[in-house]
Amino acid sequence: MARSRYTITEAHNPHFLTCTIVEWLPLFTRPALVDIVLNAWRFQQANQSLKLYGYVVLENHLHYLAQSPDLEKSVASFKSFTARNIIDYLEGVRAERTLQRLRFAKRAHKVDRVYQVWQEGVHAELVYSESVMRQKLEYIHANPVKRGYVDFGEHWRYSSARDYQGQPGLIEIQKWY
């Protein structure tokens, strides 16, 4: 993650994180690939002390608010695990055109792999106050609305907006308020 100008500055505090698919490819239009993301977060919550405060998964990127004892390691683990499983899934369903794009998008210095799923680095912003946390949660939950996908944030299936409206979501979160 050292290639990003955004860094995790205080790993023990919450951060607003953005991870983007290479070439902005719309991989998350496949529900099975979103399930890989959700399952990775579930695992990290259960085994790596990840606190997930909010999230949204869109077709080609995701945002989440999270905290863990070693957030940089958590993000690296998340990206590595999801990339491997996304590639395995795409190979299993013979999604050759998508795999070809992931192969073409791979950075030249990545000699240890055939494909690259995630853009390098992570956009990480420290959440240093309650007002910043609220602003980031509102941004996350409004994202699908701004894009015209839904009229209300809680209607977007792959978001924590439902949780903040008192409805059950797809994954357990730590509600901030």
N, C-alpha and C positions, 0 to 999 in steps of 0.2 A: 504494500500500500504506500510505499515511500514515493511513488511517482505522482501522487496527487498533491495539489497545493493545499488541500483541506486535510487536516490531521486530527486525530483523536488526542486532544490536549490533556484532558483530565479523565482518564479511563474509568475512574470510580463514579463519575457523574453521568447523568443521562446525556445522550447525543441524538441529534436528528441526523439520520443516515439516508443516503440515496445510493442505490446500486442500479446500474444501467446495463442492458444487454448490448453487446457489440453491434455496431451499425444500426442501433435502435430497432433490431429485428423484433417483430411482434410474437415472441415465443409464448407469452402468457395468455394467448387466446386459446390455448389448450389447457383445459382444467387439470389434466394429469400433471402438468408442469407446475401449476400453482400449488397443487397438493405437495409436491416435492419441497417447495419453499415453506409451506405451513408445517410440514413434518420436521423440517430442519429446525425451525423455531421451537417446536414442541420439544424436540430432543434437547436443545440448548437450555430451555427453561427447566427441564427435569434434571439435566446432568451438568450444566455449566453455569448455573446461577444467573441465567439471563432474565432480566426483567424487561418485558415488552409492554410499553405503555400505549402504543398505537401503531397502526400500519395501514398501508394501502398498496395493493399490487395492481398495476396497470399493464397494458399489453407488452410494454417493452422496458419497463423500469419499476422500481418499487421504492417506497419511502418507509422508514420506520423509526420510532423513538425507542431507544433501548439503553440499558445499563447493565454492566456485568463487572466482576472483579478485574478482568482483563479484556476490555471491549475490543481492542485491536485484534487480539487473538480470536475472539468470538466471531468477528466479521470475516477474518481470513478463513476460519474454519467453515463458516456458513457459505461463503462463496465457493470454496473448494468442494465441499460436499454437494452443494446444489449443482454445480457445473458438471461434476462427474455423473450424477444421477440424471440430469437433463440429457446429457450425451448418450448415456445408456438407454434412456427411453427413446430418444430419436433414432438410435440405431435399431432398437427393437421394433419400431413401427416403420422402419425403412424410409425415413424422411430425408431422402438423399439430397434434395435441393437445399433444405435447411442446413444439413450437415456440410454441404459444399460451401455455403455462405459462411458458416462458422470456421471452416478450414481456411477460407480465403481471408477472413478478418483477423486471423491469428497474427499477433505481432511477431516479427522476424526473430527477436531475441528469445522468444518462448520455444526453445528447442526441446523441451521435455514433454511436449504434447502435440497432438495433431489438430485439436480444435481450441478455440477460445470462446467462452460463453459471455463472460462479464467484461465490461470495460475495465481497464486497470484502475486501481485505486478505489476510493470511496469518498463521496462528498459527505463530510462529517462536520457538524456544527454543534458546539457545546450548548447545552440547555442550562443556562445559569440562573434562571429565575422562573417563578410560576407563570409570569406573563409570557415569557418566551415559550414555555411548554404549551400554554393555551393557544398561542399563535400558531405553533407548529402543528398541533392537533387539528386546529381549524383548517390549516392549509392542506394537510393530508386528507381530511374528510371532504373537503370541497373540490379536490382534484378531479374526480370523475364527473362532478356537476359542471365544472368549468369546461370540461371537454365535451359536454353535451351527451354523455352516456346515460345519465340518470337525472331526475329532477331533484332528488334529495340524497345526501351522502349515505344515509342509512340503507338506501336501496341498492348500493353497490355491494355485491356479495363478498368481494375480497377486500374488506376494509373493517377497521375497528369502530367505525361510526355507529354501527348497531349497538355495540357494547355501551357506548356513551349515551345512547338513547334508552337504555334499560332493557334492551333486547339481547338474546343470546347471539354471539358471533360464532365464527368458525374455529377460533382459537382463543384460549384463555389469555386475557391481558391483565395487567396491573392498572386499574383505572387511576388516573392522576387526580380526578375530582369527582 
